[in-house]
Amino acid sequence: MTSASRARRRAALAALLVTMLISLLTWQNAPFVRRIDNAIFDTFQRVAPRPYDPATPVRIVAIDRLSLERYGQWPWPRPVLADLTERLTAMGARVVGFDMVFSEPDRTSPEEIARSLERFGIAPAAAYADGRTHDRIFADALQGRPIVLGAILTGEHNDRRPAVAVQPSTLGSDPRLALPAFNGADVNRPELAAAAAGVASVTLTARDREEGIIRRVPLVSKVDDMLVPALTLDVLRVGEGASGYLLRGSDGGGEIGGIESTVTGIRVGPHVLQTTADGAVWIRYSGIRPERTVSAATILDGDVDDPFLRWRIDGHFILIGATAPGLGDIVATPMSASVPGVEVHAEILEQIIDGTLLTRPDWASGAERMTAWAVGLLIVGIVVLAAYGWAAIGAAAVFATIPALSFLAFDRFDVILGPTVPMLAALGAWVSAAAVDYLGARRERREIRRQFEHFVAPDVIAEIASDPNRHMKPGGEQRELSILFCDVRHFSTISAALEPSDLIEWLNGYLTPMAEAILEERGTIDKFIGDAIMAFWNAPRRDENHARGALRGALRLVKAAEAINVEYEARGFPPATIGVGINTGPCSVGRIGAKTRLDYTCVGDAVNIASRFEGLTKIYGLDICIGEETARQCPGFALIEIDMVEVLGRSGSALALYAVAGDETTAQTPAFRAEHDAWAEALAAYRAQAFSAARAAFTQIARSEPAVIDLRVAASTMLARIDDLGLQPLPEDWDAVYRATRK
């Protein structure tokens, strides 16, 4: 397995683990996930509010600004409320629910005024002749009519309990433990509660007002063992003429019961309501609609036989509540930060009647987890099979698709499916994979810098580190390289002549500028072998002109050695005379070595030949010897073909050997052309077995003072070879190839 594959698998594993952790958020009902989902669904509500149908038989009779201007400040005398109640029922109201509590006596009642006046010694006003009170008048108006009064449930302990008309029947496990619990209540006057057809809670619990916004409302709560219906539920019961309602527990419909009891639904009359586990319903708001509201002043001032008024009231579920500013019954919803509480009750009632309640099915959490896993596995698959860029595109696609599907479920099917967990899974999977890849890449870049910082030019290191896969194929690869070997002549003699400390100083003074010369031509230093240097071009950084780079590097080495020798002569050190061999050919290059010690190096026949070429510089007395492939890739340089050689270890394979006199500028000089032509003429005579002419030509070269390149040793070598050939007859297949017998 390649290092890139291992890196991808590590990144994929990280993405998988993060996906698993994120999917667990749905099990834990993580608050921050719930808050994000809430914010998203609030946006859905504002973008696509529930379509309002004015034919839905729900109306609000509002204690609004007009009513206060007409009938004075709130609270009104209860005979006024009695009149309002009687008028509404006379107009055909199906049921009237009060979103308010009458817990104190009416202070405008004559007997209450009398008590107040008596404290100051003032004679009380006359009471009603029949002894009635305002509360009694109101109670008489409630009696026998379909009226539901409100009650406020509180967390404070007291002994007051709402006088609810009916307790629900339960089916399956008792769901009481799942319901919102309260310790006390503010209740209505006894005579009012006794006269009403129902008493219900108008309280919205804290758990249903996260961030202060009402998104769902409990339909049933409890105080001790007493179950108290919500105003909307009891108004629905009375309006439908139902004798009670049925509360279904977790196994009430054939389900397998869980460890904790939960509510799965409520039935009242013909309506079957799917609820949350704690008996609440989600609200999809339509917003405040003028068609929904009738001013209480309009009802009180109007004629009960007015056709228009009767059309708005007859057969409707009526909710009476305060909407005027300053009366305190203001709440926040996803649609607005300031909404009368009675509007919330009306919205719920409309949805129940229309059958358009938002629902969050039992399978919703499972679907979110499965989607999170699917998304995570998708990102993992893309990471393994493609690239992180494609994984980012996949994550972006998920970010666009999941909210769109969630909105579609909300808008078309009234189903709540949270997009947050799948979106977090996509984000988490991609970020974790990218982070692991980034950290791995950083580690790889550090390793590259550590491995090459002394052997490759800094700008080359930066280029390799920026994209290791481009320059360094994991596991190694076959690549054409130009390999250079540089060695010091007579180093054993130098070592014997110097003290150990001086020898180290001599080596460091020699190797430092040699290494700099190679790095300046963007070569890679493979290793130092005592006094010898091995370097190569075209790896790890790719370089189409690697042969030219190696050749320029060799010329720099020669010049650097000349500069070193000037300094060494001044210090009394032996000079550094070098020989450089270069060969170009295919090699295997990569990290090679033991598992505990890997070096970036190259191996292959081309490497061995380069080493042999360096050895041949001693035989021919040349600074630089290169092979024919290197020469072919470096047209324009000052090159001279010296001989055909068969290096040690390559029997039957002759190679052209070239001397290097200089760069392209040198190649244009007349002096080099003269030396080039003289050697070419001598070599041609030698190969044609015209040994007398060859002897004369090589002798002339050996005796001439060099102008550009010193070929005297090479000419003497060829003369000695001619002398040897003259001592014995030539074989018929003589090919003029020199076969080396030593390195």
N, C-alpha and C positions, 0 to 999 in steps of 0.2 A: 504494500500500500504506500502510495507517495505521500510526502509531507502535506501537499495541498489537499489530498483526499482526507488525511487525518485531521487537518484543520477544519475542513467542511463538516466532518462527522462530529468533531467537538462542538462546533457552532450549532449543528442540528440538535445535538443532545442538550445543549443549553436552552435552545428554543423550546424543546419538548418539556423540559423541567419547568420552565417559566409558564408554559401553557397549562401544565398540570396545576401549578400553584394558583394561577388566575382562575381556573375553572372551579377551584375550591371556594372562591369568593362567593359563588352562588349558594353553596352549602351554608356558609357562615353569615349570609345576608349582611355583608360588610357595609358599614354606614356610608363610607365614601362612594362606594358603587351605587348605593341607593340614592345618594344625593345627586350624582351625575345623571342617573336615569331620570330622577325627578325633574332636573333642569331640562333634559331633552324632551320629556313629555309635556312640560310646561310650554316649551317652544311649539310642540305639535299643537297644543290647545290654541295657542295664539294664531298659528298659521292656518289651522283648519278647525275652527270652532264647530260645535254640534249645530247642524241645521235646525233652526227653530221653526216649529209648525204651530201657527196660531190656532189651529183647530184642536190642539191638545187641550183637554178641559181642566187646565190649572190656571188659577188667577191669584194675584196678590192684591189684597186690599190694604193700601199703604197708609200708615200714619205719616204723611209727608208734609212738606212745608205748607202747602195749601190747606191741609187739614188743621195744622196748628194755627195758621192765621185765622181760620174760620171758627175753631172751637177752643182756642186757647192752648196754653202750655200743657205738656204731658206731665203726669197722668191725668186723663180725663175722669170726670165723675162716672161711676160705673153704670148709672142709668143711661148714659150716652152709649156705653158699650153694649148695654142691653138692647137699646134701640137699634144699634148697628147689627147686632146678632139677629134680632127679629126681622129686620128688613132683608138681610141676606137670605135667611131661610124662606121668607115670603117670596123672594124673587126666584126661588127654586134651587138655592145652593145645595149641592149634594152632601157636602160636609164642610164644616168651618173649623180650622185649626188655628189656635192662638200661639204665635211664637213669642210668648211672654208668660210671666208667672205673676199671680195675684196673691202674694204671701202676706200682705198687710191689709188691715181694714181700710176702706175708702175714707180718707180723711175729710172728704167733702160731704160725707153723710151727716145728717142733722145730729145724730147722737154723738158722733165723733167731734163735731163742732161744739156741741154742748159741753162735753168733757173738757175741751180745751179752754172754753170761756170760763167755766167754773173755777179753774185754777187762778183766774184773775178777778174773781168776784163779780163777773158779768153774768147777767141773767141769760140763760141759754135760749136759743131760738126754738120756735115750736117744731116739734118732730112731726113725722107723718101721723095722721090721725089713726091709721090702722097699725102703727108701731113698726112698720117696715123700715129696713135699712137699705142703703144703696147696694150692699152686698147681697141682701135678700132679693132685691129687685133684679140684680144681675143673675143670681142663681135661678130665679123663676124663669128668666129668659133662656137659660141654658137647659132647663129641665125638659126632657122629652125631645130635645132637638139633637141633631148629629153634630155635636160640638166636642172638640178635643182641646184641652188646656195643656200648657207647657209646664215643665218642672226643670229646675237646674240641679244637676248632680255635681257634688263637690268632693274634694279630697279631705276636707275637714270632717272630723268625727262629730256627729250629732245623732239624735234619736228620731229625726224626722225622715219619713219615708213617703215617696209619692203614692197616692191612692190610685194605682193603676187598675184599669177595669178588668183586665184578664191577664192571667199568666199563660205563657205559651206552652203548647204541648211539645214534647221532644221525641225525636225518633233516632234510635241508635245511642251511642255513648253520650253521656251528659256533657254538653259542651260548655258548661258554666266556667270552667277554669280558663277557657280561651277568651272569654269576653272581657271588655274593659271593666275594671272594678273601681267603685267609689265608696267613700266612707259615710257620706251623708247627703242631704239634699235641702234645697229651698223649695217649699211646697205651697200649694194654693190654700186659701181659706177653706176650712172643712166643708162649709155649705156649698161652695163653688165646686170643689172636687166631687162631692157627692152628687151634684146635679149634672155634671158633664158626662158625656158618653164615653170619654176616655181621657186619660192623663198620660203624657209622654215626655221624654227627655228632649230638651232643645240644646243640650250640651255637646260640644265638639271636644273630644279628648286630645290630650297633648300629643299622643302618638300619631294622630291624624293631622297634625299641624306642624310638620317638620319645616324648618325655616320660616315658621309663622304662616305657611300657606296651606289652605284646606284643599286637599286632593281627594280624600275619601272620608266617609262619615260612617260611624257604627250604627247599625240598625237596632241593635239590642245591647244594653249595658246591664250592670248588676250593682245593687247596693246590698251588702250581706248576701242573703240567699234570694232576694227579690230581683226578678228580671224586669227591666224597664225598657219598653220599646222607644225608638226614636220617634219624633213628631211625624215624620213622613210615613213611617210604618203604621202608626195608629190612625192617622188620617186616612190612609189607604184602607185599613181594616174597617173603619166606620163607614167610609164612603162606599165600599163594596158590600156593606151589610154582612160582613163575615163575623162569625161568633168568636173567632180567635185566630191564632196563627201557629204554624208548625215550624219548630226549630230543628233542623236536621244535623245530627252529629256526624263524625268522621266515618262511621260504619252504618249510617242510617240508610244508605242506598245500595247496600250489598258490597261496599268497599271493605277491604281488610283493614281493621283498625290499627292505628299506629300507637306508639308509646304515649303520645300526648293527644288529648282530645282536642278536636277542632270543629269549627262550624263549616259545613259545606254548602248550606243553602237555607233559605227561609221561604215558606209558602204562606201566602195570605190571599184568601179568595181565589181568583183564577190566576194569580201571579206567582210564578216560581222564580225566586231571585237567587242568582249565584253570588256568593259573598266570598270575602277573604276568610282566612282561617280564624280571624277574631270577629267575624260577623259584620264586617264593614263592606260598603260598596264604593267603587271608584266613580268619580264624577267626570263626565265630559261636558264642559261648560259651553253654553251658547252665548253667554254674556247677557248683560242687562238689556231687556227688550221692552220698549214702551207698551207693546201690545199685551204684555203679560200683566200689567199693573193698572189698577183702578184706584183712584184716590178715595179714602174713607169719607172725605167731605162730599164727594159726588154721590155716594150711597146715602149718606145722611140727609142731604139736601134734595135728593131726587124723589121721583114718584115711583113707588114699588111696582106700579103697572106700566112704567115707561118701557116700551118694546126694546129699545136699544140697550137699556140697563139690564133688562131681563135676559136679553140675548147674551150678554157678557157674563151673567152669573148663573143662569139656569143650567143645572146639570153639571156644574163645575166643582172641582175641589178648590176650596177657598182657603188661603193662608193669610192671616192678619198679622202684620208686623211693622216695625218702625223703619222707615227709610229716610226720615229727615235728618240732616246733619245735626250733631250734638246730642242725639238720643242714645249713643253709645253702642248700638248693635251693628258694629262695622267689623268686617273680617277681610283677610287677604285671600285671593284666589290666583290661579295661574293667569287669569285674564286681567286682573286689576288688583292694586294694593288696597283698594277701598270699595268694599261691596257690602250692602246690607245683608245681615245674616239670613233674613227670610228669603232672599234670592237663592241662597244655597239650597234651602229646603225645597223651594219650588223647582229648581233644576233637577234635584233627585227625583221628585215626584213625577215630573214630566218624563224622565228617562224610564222610570218603572212602568208608567202607563203605556209609553210608546214601545217598550221592549228594546230600548237602545242603551242599556247600561254598559259601561265599560267592564270588561271581565279580564281577569288574569287566570287562565286555566291551570289546573293542577300540573299539566305537563310543561308549563312555561319555563320553570327553572331547569328542567331536564333538557328542554330544547335549547336553552341558552348555553348550557354546559356542552351539549353535543355540538352546537355551532362553534363554540370556543375551541373545542378539540379539532373540529374539521378545519377551522381557520389556521390553528397552530400547525396541524399536520401539513396543510397546504404550504405554509411558509417554510416548514422544515424540508418538504420535498423540493421546493424551488431552490433552497439553499444547497441541498445535496446535488441536485441534477443540473442546476443552472448557475446563477451567480447572485451576489447580494443585491446588485442593481435590480435584477428581475424580482427578487424578494421584496425590495422596497416598492416596486410597482404593484406587486400582489397585495402588500399591506395597504397601499393607497387605495387600491380597488375595493378592498374589504371596507375601508373607512367610508367609501362612498356608497357601497352596496348595502351594508348592514343597517345603517340608519334609514336608508330608503325602504328596505323591507319592513323595518319596524314601523315606519310611518304608514306604509301600505296596510299593515295589519291594524294599526290604530284607526286610520281614516275609513277604510272600507269594511272592516270586520269588527270594529270596536273591541279589539283584543290588544292587551298590553304585553308586549315582548320587549324586554330590556335590551338595548343594543350595546350597553357599556362593556359587559364581560367579553363578548366576541371581539369588540374593537380593542379592548385591552389585550386580549390574547394575540391579535394580529400585531399590535404595537410591541407588546412584550416579546413575542417570538422574534420579530425582526430586530428589535433593539438588542436583545440578548445575543442573537446570532452575530449581528454586526459588531457588538462589543467584544465578543470572544474572538472574532476574526481580527478586529482592530488590535486587541491586546496580543494575539498571536503574531500579527504582522509587526507590531512594535518589537516583540521579542525576537522575531526573525531579523528585523532590521538591525537590532542591537548585536545579534550574533554575526550578521554580515559585516557590520562595522568592526566588531572585535576581530573577526577572522581576516579582514582585508585591510585594516587601517594602515598597516605597515607595508603592504604589498601592492596596493592599488592607489591611484591618484584620488584625492578627496572628492573631486567632482564626479569621478567614475563611481565611487562608493555611493554617493548620494543618488546617482541615477539608478544603480542596481537596487539600492534599498527602497526606492520609490515604487519599483515594480519587480520584485524578485522573480516572479513566475515568468516574466518575459525574458530575463537575462539568465536565469538559473533554473533549468528544468529539474524538478524534483527527482532525485534518484540518479542524475547524470544523463548524458546524452552523447551522441556521435556528432562531432562538429569539426570543420576544417579549422586548423590553428596554424599560426606561425610561431615556431618554438625557437627560443634563443638559449644557447649555452655560452657562458663567458668564464674563462679560466685564466689564472695567473701562471705564466711560464716560470719554471724553476722554483716553485714555491717551497719545495723541500729544502733547497739551498738557503732560501730566505729565512725559513724557520730555524735552521741550524745557526744562522749568523746572528740572530737577535735573541735577547733575553725574553722570557715569557711575557713580562709586562710590556716590553717594547713591541713584541709580536702582536699582542692584543691591540695596542694602540695603532700599529701599522695596518692591521686588518680593518679596524673601525674607520680609520682615515681613508681606506680604500673603498670599503663596501658602501659607506654613506653616499658619496657622490655617484657611485655606480647605480645604486638604487634610485637616486633622484633622477638620473638620466633616463632610466626605464620608465619611471612614473611620469616624467614630463611628456613622454610619447604615448601615455595612456596604456602602457603594458601592465600585465599582472605578474608580480614576482611570485614564482612558485615556491622557491626555497633557496636558502644559502647552504652550500655543501662545502664547509670549510672556506676556502678562497673562491670556490666556484659559485656561479649564480645561474639559476634556471628561471626563465621567464617565458611568458607566451602572450599572444594577442588573439582577440576575438572570443574571449571568455574571461570572466562571466559576461562582461559587456560585449554585445555584438558590434563588430566593426568590419564593414565590407572592405576596407582598405588595410586589413590587418598585416599583410605582407609588407606594404610600404611603411606602416608604423614600426614593424620590427626592424626593418632595414635602417630607418632613421634612428631608431634606438641604438642600433649597433654603432652607427657613426658617432652618436653622442658619447657612447662608452669609450670609443677611441680617443675623442677629444678630452673627455674627463680624465682618462688615464694620463694623457700628456700633461694636463694641469697638475695632477697629483704628483707626477714625477718631478716637476719643478719644485714643489714644496718639499718632497722627500729628499731631493738632492741637497736642498738648503739645510735640512735637519740631519743629514748623514745617513738616511735610511736607504736601503736598496730600492731600485726602481721597480715599478709595477708594470711589467710587460704582459699584455693580454692577448688572447686569441678568442675570436667570437665565431661561433657556428650557428647558422640559421637554416631551418628547413620548414617547408609548408606542406601540410597533408592532413588527412583525417585522423582524429584522435577520439578517445573516450575521455570526457571531462566531467568532473563532478566531485562530490565529497567521497573520498576514498580513505580507508583505514580501518582501525578497530572500532568497535562500538563506543569505546570510551575515549577515542582520540581520532577524530575525522579531520582530514585536511582537504582543501579544495585544490585538486591537482589534475594532471592529464597523463594518460598512458597510451602507448601505441607504438607502432613501427616508426611513425614520423618523428616521435620523440627520440628514439634510439639513433635514427639517422642524423638528427640535429647534433646530438652528442658526438657522433663520429666526425661530422664536419668540423666541429671545434677542434678535435684531435688532429685533423688534417692540416690545420693552420700551422702546426709545428713543422710538418714535413715540407710544406711549401713556403714557409717563412712569411706568411700573410697575416694581416690583422683580422680580416673577416673573410670567411668562406660561406657561400650559400649554395643551396640546391637549385636545380633547374626550374622547379615549380615556383619557388620564390622569385627567381629571376624573371620568369614569364609574367608574373603579376606586378612587376616593378619596371615597366618600360620607361626609358628615359634616364634611368640611373647610370652612373659610370661603372659598368660591369664588364668584366673580361672573363671569357670561358678559359679556365686554366687547364682542365684535363677531364678525362672520363675515368671515373673511379668505381671500384666495387668495394664498399666499406665492409669491415669485418662483421661477419654474421649475416651477410646478404649475398651469398654466392649465386652467380648467374644473373645478377641484376645490376647493370652498370648505370651510373648516374653522372650527369654533367656537373662539374664543380666550377663555381664562379668566384672570382675575386671581386671585391668591392673597393673602388677607388674613391668614390664620392657620390654626391647627389646629382640632380639634373643640371645644376650650374657647371659642375666639374665636367660632366659628360660633353659639354659644348666647347671645351677648351682644346686648342690645337695640340697641346702637350699630351693630353690624355688620348686624343685620337691617334697620335703617333705611337704611343706606347701600346695602345689597343691593337693597332694594325701590325706592329712588329711582332707581338706575341701571336696573333692570329696566323701570321705568315709562317712563323716557326712551328706552331702546333700543326698546321696543315701539312708541312713538309714531313714532320715526324709521323703523322698518321698515314701519309702516303709512302712511308718507308724510304723517303729520300733523306737518309740519315746524315749524309755529308752536308746538304743544305740546311737541314735542321740543326746540325752541330754548329754550323757557322752562325745561324740566326740566334740560337740560344746563347752562344758565346758572346755575341755582340751585346745582348741584353744583360748578361752577367757582368760585363765590363763597363756598362754605361752607368752614369750617375742618374738616379731616378729623378724624374721631374714631378710626377703626381703620385705614383704608386711604386713601391720598391718590389721589383720582381726578380731581384738578383738571386735570392735563395731558391726561388721556384725554378729559375733558369738553370742553376747549378744542379738542382735535383733532376731536371730533365736530361742534362748532359751526362750525369752519372748513370741514368737509366739507359741512355744511348750506348754508353761504354759497356754496360752489362750485356746489352743486346748483341753487341759485336763479338762477344766471346763465345757465342753459340748460334747455331742456325735457327732462323725463325720458323715456327710452325706455320703450316698453310692457313690455319684459321686465326692467325694473330690479329687481334682487334684493337690494339693500342690502348687497352684498358689497364689502368693501374689497380692491382688487387692488394688492398692493404692487409698486412699481417698483424698489425697491432692497432690499439685505439689511438 
